[in-house]
Amino acid sequence: MTRQRAEILAELRKAKTHPTAEEIHAKVRRALPRISLGTVYRNLELLAQAGEILRLEGGHGRRFDGDVSPHLHVRCVRCGRVADVCGPAPAPALEGLSAAGFAILGARIELDGLCERCAAPAPAGARPNPDLSPENPAHGGSHE
């Protein structure tokens, strides 16, 4: 494991916000100022392929999780923020399912919801924030 990959993995395992590659890059640059975003992307893909991290795909882009234990996620349908769900993670029943030309290997469940910030009513007279719109993929970072 290279120093760069170890630093990326360490930052991701510390994060509880399911960051994007860009957010991880910003954090890793504190320790490795010359690391490129491309290097971060390549190493995240290698770590995901090796089962060291989870890659979370969704309507607001790709995020990563350093916790590979079985657990569920909830994604805000407005801003894309992802959080872990507490409680048992039920596995979908796969018996009896089939798809022509496929061997079904597993399944993932992701829950949809609204985070506290997006669910809060806007103050009277406030103008809508375009950064919170579902069409803005740049939003979706943590607002904890």
N, C-alpha and C positions, 0 to 999 in steps of 0.2 A: 504494500500500500504506500503510495507516494505521500509526501507531506501535504500536498494540495488536497488529495482525496481525504486524508485523515482530518484536515481542518474543516472541509466541507461536511463530513460526517459528524464531527463534533458539534458544529454550529447547528446542524439539522436536529440532532438529538437533544440539544438544549431548547430548541424552539417548541412552543406549544401552539403556534399559530398556523401551522401548515403553510409555510412560505412558498413563494414562487422562486424560480431560479434567479430572477433579478434581485429579490430580497435577500437570498442566501449570498449572492455575489457581493452585495453591499456590506454584509456582515463579515464575510471572509476577507474582504479587502483591508479590513483593519489590521489583520495579522499578516496578510500577504498582499501588499499594495499593488503588485504588478500582475496579479492573477486576472486573466481575461474572462469575460462572460462565456465565451465559447468553451473554455476549459471547465468552467463550472457546469455548463450543460452536459458536456461529455462525461464528466465524472458522476453527475447525478444519474445519467442513463446507465453507466456501468454499475453503480451501487444498486440501482433498482433491478437490473438484470441479475445481479448476484444475490438478491433477496435481503440486502442490508437495510433498504429503505422501501417505502411505498410511494408509488407514483399515483396521484389522484387526478383523474381527468374529469372535466366538467365544463359546463356552459361558460364559465368565466376563465377558462384556461387551466393549465397544468400546475398543480401544487405538489408538495412533497411532504412526507411524514417520516420521521426518524423512529417512530414506534411501530414495530412490525408485529406486535402481539395482536391476536384477533380482537377487533373492536370496530364499531360502526362510526360513521361520520355523518354530520348534518351540514348542509351547504345553504347559505342564505341565497334565496332566489333573486334577491335584488342586487346585492353587492358582491356575492361570490365567496364571502368569508366562510372558512371551514372550521368546524370544531369537533372534538371527540364527543361521542355519546356515552354517558355513564350507564352501566347496567349490562346484562348479559347480551351477547351478540348472537342472535339466532341465525342459524345457517339455513339458507333456502333449501327446500326439498328438491333434489334433482332426479329422484327415481321417477321413471316413466317419461321423462323428457327426452326428446330426440330432435335432431335437425339434420336434414339430408346433407351428407358430406362432412359432418362434424362429429368429433368425439367431445362431448361436454366434459370439461375438466373441473369446473368450479363456477362460483357466482359471487358477486359483491352486491351489497345493499348500501345505498347512500340515501339518506333522508333529506327532504326539502324542508326549509323553514325560513323564518325571518329572524335575523339577529336583533338584539335589543335596540341597537342604534337605528336600524331600518324600520323597526316596528313602532318606534316612538313617534307620537304625533308631532307634526311640524308646528313650531310656535306660530301664533297668529301673526299674519303679515309677512311671514318668512317666504322667501323665494325658493323654488325647488333647486336642489344642488345637483347640477349635471354630473358631478363626479360619482354620485350614488346611483346613476341610472344603470340598468342592466346592459345597456349598449356600450358602456365604458369599460373595456377590459383592463384598463390601467388601475381601476379601483378594485378592491377585493382584498387588500392587505388588512392586517389586524387593526381594529379600533377598540381594543380592550383597554 
